[in-house]
Amino acid sequence: MGQNSSIEWTEATWNPVTGCTKISAGCKFCYAEKMAMRLLSMGVHQYRNGFELTLQPEALDLPRRWRKPRTIFVNSMSDLFHDGVPLSYIRKVFEVMNDCPQHTFQVLTKRPDRAFECAGSLNWSSNIWMGTSVENDAVLDRISALRLINAKIRFLSIEPLIGPLPRMQLEGVHWVIVGGESGPGARPMDPKWVRSIRDQCLSEQIPFFFKQWGGINKKKTGRVLDGKTWDAMPDLRGVPVYAQA
């Protein structure tokens, strides 16, 4: 339920919850759903319920066994703040993160309203980053909800970017990731949308990370924007992890 990751902006994944339900346009071609069904067909026990929301308590202690510091994407195969995840269980996940200061945990949700509702009952230690997904202007209110959460680092995952976002309110946001949709049926991403977000980040001095152009073959389209690879990240314990190349 945890492994090294090929995701460009993290080092490992940890899934104390699996499965989810679709709530907005960005979920249409959910990669996690496809992966879960593939793992179900392979007989992997943790995915015995396919993509139905499933708590995975046997995975809770995994980060405690990782001695070497890692940057960890929490619930790459789910959403910790799904309504079906009890607050008592969310607290257990946070307790593990609190107990592992050697790691940096990147929590990403499409449900920042619930994250804010739970926030007062959780210990937001400085190694917990909180992010929300924003795929188009229909879900811009997620940024407002994220801003209310007392995390050291708040970030946006704008992937898949399926519409223009010319005037985002980025106050209180510390990092922005942008990426196009990939795989069969991938919806196109206009380069003007990406440049607009990049320019907003540069104007506000917010680290900008361009993950991919996407498409059916994301390796072919790559991740170079205007002749550069944009790999900026927030400082990790005061030390820059990547810089824009």
C-alpha positions as CSV (number, residue, x, y, z in Angstrom):
1,M,0.0,0.0,0.0
2,G,3.0,2.2,-0.4
3,Q,5.7,2.4,-3.0
4,N,8.2,4.5,-4.8
5,S,6.5,6.8,-7.3
6,S,7.1,7.9,-10.8
7,I,5.0,11.0,-10.2
8,E,7.3,13.9,-10.9
9,W,6.5,16.0,-7.8
10,T,6.8,13.3,-5.1
11,E,9.0,10.4,-4.1
12,A,6.6,7.8,-2.8
13,T,2.9,7.0,-2.3
14,W,1.0,5.8,0.7
15,N,-2.6,4.6,0.6
16,P,-4.3,4.1,4.0
17,V,-7.5,4.5,2.0
18,T,-8.4,3.3,-1.5
19,G,-11.3,4.0,-3.8
20,C,-13.4,7.1,-4.3
21,T,-16.5,8.6,-6.1
22,K,-16.5,11.1,-8.9
23,I,-17.6,14.6,-7.9
24,S,-16.5,17.0,-10.8
25,A,-15.4,17.1,-14.4
26,G,-11.8,16.3,-13.6
27,C,-12.8,12.9,-12.4
28,K,-14.1,11.7,-15.8
29,F,-11.1,9.6,-16.8
30,C,-9.8,8.9,-13.3
31,Y,-6.4,7.2,-13.4
32,A,-6.8,5.7,-9.9
33,E,-10.1,4.0,-10.9
34,K,-8.4,2.4,-13.9
35,M,-5.5,1.3,-11.8
36,A,-7.8,-0.1,-9.1
37,M,-9.7,-2.2,-11.5
38,R,-6.5,-3.5,-13.0
39,L,-5.2,-4.5,-9.6
40,L,-8.6,-6.1,-8.8
41,S,-8.3,-8.3,-11.9
42,M,-4.7,-9.2,-10.8
43,G,-6.1,-10.5,-7.4
44,V,-4.4,-7.8,-5.3
45,H,-6.1,-8.2,-1.9
46,Q,-6.2,-4.5,-1.1
47,Y,-8.3,-3.9,-4.2
48,R,-10.8,-6.7,-3.5
49,N,-13.5,-4.0,-3.6
50,G,-12.3,-2.5,-6.8
51,F,-12.7,1.3,-6.6
52,E,-15.2,1.3,-3.8
53,L,-14.1,3.4,-0.9
54,T,-12.1,1.0,1.4
55,L,-10.2,1.8,4.6
56,Q,-6.8,0.0,4.7
57,P,-5.8,0.0,8.3
58,E,-3.0,-2.5,7.7
59,A,-1.2,0.3,5.7
60,L,-1.3,2.8,8.5
61,D,2.1,2.1,10.0
62,L,4.0,1.9,6.8
63,P,5.7,5.4,7.0
64,R,6.9,4.6,10.4
65,R,9.0,1.8,8.9
66,W,10.6,4.1,6.3
67,R,13.7,5.5,8.1
68,K,15.1,7.5,5.2
69,P,13.2,10.9,4.8
70,R,10.8,10.8,1.9
71,T,8.3,13.1,0.3
72,I,5.1,11.1,0.3
73,F,1.9,11.6,-1.7
74,V,-1.0,10.5,0.7
75,N,-3.8,8.6,-0.9
76,S,-2.8,8.7,-4.6
77,M,-5.6,6.1,-5.0
78,S,-8.3,7.9,-3.0
79,D,-9.3,11.0,-1.1
80,L,-8.6,11.2,2.6
81,F,-11.5,13.7,3.1
82,H,-14.1,11.7,1.3
83,D,-17.4,11.8,3.3
84,G,-17.2,8.1,3.8
85,V,-13.9,8.3,5.7
86,P,-14.7,8.7,9.4
87,L,-13.0,11.5,11.3
88,S,-11.7,8.9,13.8
89,Y,-9.8,7.3,10.9
90,I,-8.5,10.6,9.5
91,R,-7.1,11.3,13.0
92,K,-5.2,8.0,12.9
93,V,-3.7,8.9,9.5
94,F,-2.6,12.3,11.0
95,E,-1.2,10.7,14.0
96,V,1.1,8.6,11.8
97,M,2.2,11.8,9.9
98,N,2.7,13.6,13.2
99,D,4.9,10.8,14.4
100,C,7.1,10.8,11.3
101,P,8.8,14.2,11.2
102,Q,11.5,12.8,8.9
103,H,8.9,12.7,6.1
104,T,7.0,15.3,4.2
105,F,3.4,14.3,3.5
106,Q,1.5,15.8,0.6
107,V,-2.3,15.4,1.1
108,L,-4.5,16.2,-1.9
109,T,-8.2,16.4,-1.9
110,K,-11.1,17.4,-4.1
111,R,-13.1,18.0,-0.9
112,P,-11.4,20.9,0.9
113,D,-14.7,21.9,2.5
114,R,-14.7,18.7,4.5
115,A,-10.9,19.1,5.1
116,F,-11.7,22.5,6.7
117,E,-14.5,21.0,8.8
118,C,-12.1,18.4,10.2
119,A,-9.1,20.7,10.5
120,G,-9.8,21.8,14.0
121,S,-9.7,18.2,15.2
122,L,-6.3,17.5,13.6
123,N,-2.7,18.2,14.4
124,W,-1.2,20.1,11.4
125,S,2.4,19.4,12.1
126,S,4.8,21.3,9.8
127,N,5.6,18.2,7.7
128,I,2.0,18.0,6.4
129,W,1.2,19.9,3.1
130,M,-2.4,20.3,2.1
131,G,-3.5,20.6,-1.5
132,T,-6.7,20.7,-3.6
133,S,-7.4,19.8,-7.2
134,V,-8.7,22.6,-9.5
135,E,-9.4,21.5,-13.1
136,N,-11.5,24.5,-14.4
137,D,-13.3,27.6,-13.2
138,A,-16.3,25.6,-12.0
139,V,-14.3,24.5,-8.9
140,L,-12.4,27.7,-8.1
141,D,-14.2,27.8,-4.7
142,R,-12.0,25.0,-3.6
143,I,-9.1,27.5,-3.4
144,S,-11.0,29.6,-0.9
145,A,-11.7,26.5,1.3
146,L,-8.1,25.4,1.1
147,R,-6.9,28.9,2.2
148,L,-8.8,28.4,5.5
149,I,-6.7,25.3,6.5
150,N,-3.8,25.9,8.8
151,A,-1.2,23.9,6.9
152,K,2.4,25.1,6.6
153,I,2.2,24.5,2.8
154,R,-1.0,24.8,0.8
155,F,-0.8,23.8,-2.8
156,L,-2.9,23.4,-6.0
157,S,-2.9,20.4,-8.3
158,I,-4.3,21.8,-11.6
159,E,-4.5,18.5,-13.3
160,P,-6.1,17.7,-15.6
161,L,-6.3,21.3,-16.7
162,I,-9.4,21.3,-18.9
163,G,-10.3,25.0,-19.1
164,P,-8.8,28.4,-18.7
165,L,-8.0,29.8,-15.3
166,P,-7.0,33.4,-16.0
167,R,-7.8,35.1,-12.7
168,M,-7.1,32.8,-9.8
169,Q,-6.9,34.2,-6.2
170,L,-3.6,32.8,-5.1
171,E,-3.2,34.5,-1.8
172,G,-2.3,31.9,0.8
173,V,-1.2,29.3,-1.8
174,H,2.5,28.2,-1.7
175,W,2.8,26.0,-4.7
176,V,1.0,25.3,-8.0
177,I,1.3,22.1,-10.1
178,V,-0.1,22.0,-13.7
179,G,-0.6,19.0,-16.0
180,G,-2.6,17.9,-18.9
181,E,-4.8,14.8,-19.0
182,S,-3.2,11.6,-20.2
183,G,-4.4,8.3,-21.6
184,P,-7.3,7.2,-23.8
185,G,-9.9,10.0,-24.3
186,A,-7.6,12.7,-22.8
187,R,-9.1,16.1,-23.2
188,P,-6.8,18.6,-24.9
189,M,-5.0,21.4,-22.9
190,D,-4.5,24.7,-24.6
191,P,-0.9,26.0,-24.1
192,K,-2.3,29.5,-23.4
193,W,-4.0,28.1,-20.3
194,V,-0.7,26.8,-19.0
195,R,1.2,30.0,-19.7
196,S,-1.5,32.1,-18.0
197,I,-1.2,30.1,-14.8
198,R,2.6,30.2,-15.0
199,D,2.6,33.9,-15.4
200,Q,0.2,34.3,-12.5
201,C,2.6,32.3,-10.3
202,L,5.6,34.2,-11.4
203,S,3.8,37.5,-10.7
204,E,2.9,36.3,-7.2
205,Q,6.3,34.6,-6.6
206,I,4.7,31.2,-6.1
207,P,6.7,28.1,-7.1
208,F,5.3,26.7,-10.4
209,F,5.7,23.0,-11.4
210,F,4.7,21.9,-14.9
211,K,4.1,18.1,-14.7
212,Q,3.2,17.2,-18.3
213,W,1.4,18.1,-21.5
214,G,-0.5,14.8,-21.4
215,G,-2.3,13.3,-24.3
216,I,-2.6,9.6,-25.3
217,N,1.2,9.2,-25.1
218,K,2.4,11.6,-22.3
219,K,6.1,10.4,-22.7
220,K,6.0,11.6,-26.3
221,T,4.6,15.1,-25.5
222,G,6.9,15.5,-22.5
223,R,6.9,18.4,-20.0
224,V,8.9,21.2,-21.6
225,L,7.2,24.6,-21.6
226,D,8.7,27.4,-23.7
227,G,12.1,25.7,-23.8
228,K,12.3,25.1,-20.1
229,T,11.4,22.4,-17.5
230,W,9.6,24.1,-14.6
231,D,10.3,22.1,-11.5
232,A,9.9,24.7,-8.7
233,M,8.8,23.5,-5.3
234,P,8.3,25.0,-1.9
235,D,11.3,24.9,0.4
236,L,11.5,21.6,2.3
237,R,12.6,22.4,5.9
238,G,14.2,25.6,4.6
239,V,16.2,23.8,1.8
240,P,15.2,24.2,-1.8
241,V,14.3,20.9,-3.3
242,Y,14.2,21.9,-7.0
243,A,14.7,25.1,-8.8
244,Q,13.4,26.2,-12.2
245,A,15.8,24.9,-14.8
